[in-house]
Amino acid sequence: MRIDLPEARSRKLSLTSLIDVIFLLLLFFMLTSTFTKFGEVEISPPGSAGKSSGKGPDIVFSLTGEDLRINGRNASWETAQQTLEELTTKGAKAVLLLPKGDASAQDLVNAMELVRRVDGLSLTVAK
């Protein structure tokens, strides 16, 4: 008895699923990437900021949420740089930054950038 097997037809390869996978990967990478500009905050090892002077900090910058205090006086984000520059002209060289209470990480970074903008100041962050 003779059995005829049907001829194997070659199917065309469907690219629809490949396109779907590529589109999903593209969406994934677009949504997981960030579109914000990153800045660098220089952090030096502990004890390196105040090595030249054997005394404590000249400026105490405390940060509690939206409340800023420079040497015990209330300040705002707009006037803080000017206040730091005035203290620098009077001879201040070291700043101690004290984040307290509900101060966010972004507030801490903003304060560090603010101090770094003033020439001649070394910064120490305390807990």
Beta strands, then each sheet from edge to edge (+ up, - down):
strand 1: 59-64
strand 2: 67-70
strand 3: 73-75
strand 4: 94-100
strand 5: 122-125
sheet 1: 3+ 2- 1+ 4+ 5+
end
